[in-house]
């Protein structure tokens, strides 16, 4: 099985020495994404974790789709938050997005971690793991 780098203009270009994602066989790993506009590379929605969560998940979905998979193929999402008090707002936005984009009805597994993130304006970062047929 060949390991293939994933790249799409519909998600932000990586800022460091990694790809937006990697596919090997049926496995797709999406690198951590933040609330960045792919067209301008600007961080969006300062102070609004719900809006940042939705934008971040849109970036994740774009990379998953660039691999040939769908968001419904995502089996695991990892959410990194900077503030515990943002959990409820993140969770609500997350739930709306994931339910809308999981037509099969089986939602991905999830882990949520409170941590520091590389940019002060980032309130959330999300990565994904998908498996395709």
N, C-alpha and C positions, 0 to 999 in steps of 0.2 A: 504494500500500500504506500502510495506517495503522500508525503506531507505537503499541503498546499497552503500558501498564504492567501488570506482573504482581503479584498480591497474593494471598497465602494465609495463613490462620491456622495452617497446618501447618508453617510456617517462621517464624523470628524476624522481627519487624518491623525494617526498617532503622533504624539509629541516627543516620543522617546524611541529607543531602539527595540521596538516590537511591532507586530502587525495588528491590524484591527481584529483579526481572528485567524485561526488555523483550522484546517480540516484534514483529517486523516481517516480514510475509509468512511464509515458512517458517523464518525465522531466530529463534532464541531465545538470548538472552544472560542468564545468571544472574549477579547480583552476587556478589562474594566472600562466602562464608558461613564461620561459625566454629562452635565446639561449644556452641551456645546452645540452651537449652530454649525452644521457641516459646511454651509456656504461661506460663512464669515470667520469661523474658528473662535467666535466670541462666546464667553460663558453667559448663559441666559438666566433670567428670573432670580436676581439676587434676593436672598432672604425668603424665598417661597419654595419650600421643600416639596410641596405637592406638584407644582409646575415643573420643578427640576426633575422630579421622579418621572413624570410623563415624558419629558424631552429625552431623558436618559434611556428610558425603555424604547422610545422610537429609534434611537441610535442603535441599541442592541438588536432590535428587530431588523433593521436595515442590513446589518452585518450577517445575521442568521440567514436572511433571504439571499444575500450575495453568495452564500455557500450552496444554494440550491435547496435548502431546507425551508421550513416555515416556522413561525413562532410556536405553532402547535407541536413541533418536534422538540421544543425546549423541555428538558427534564429537570433542570436545576438552575436557579438564579441565586446569586449571592449579592446581598445589599449591604453597603457600608454607609453608615450614617455618622455625622459628626456630633449630633446632639440627641440624647435619649428623648428629650421632650418633642422632637420632630417625628417620633415613631408613628403616632396616630395619623397625622396628615400624610406621611409617606405611605402608610399602609392602605389608606383609603384610595389614594391615587393609583397605587400599585394594583390594588384589587380590581378597580374599574378597568385598567388597561389589560391586565392578564385575563380577566374573564372575557373581555371583548375579543381578544386575539387567540383564545383557546377554544375553537369551535368543537373540538372533540370532547370537551367537558372535563378533561383531566388536567388540573392545574399543575404547573411545575412545582417541584419541591423548592424550599427556600431556606436560606440561612440569613440572619440579619446580625451585623456586628457593629458596635459603636467604636469608632476609631478616628484618628486624625487623617485628613486627606491632603494631597499634594498642593491644592490651591485653596486659599482662604474662602473664595466665593463658592466653592463646591460644598454643598450640604449632603450630597448623595453620590455614590458611585455604584454601578451594578455591572456584574459580569454574568455570563451564561454558558451553559453546556447543553448541547442538543445532540440527539442521536436520530439518524435518518434510516430509512429502509434501504 
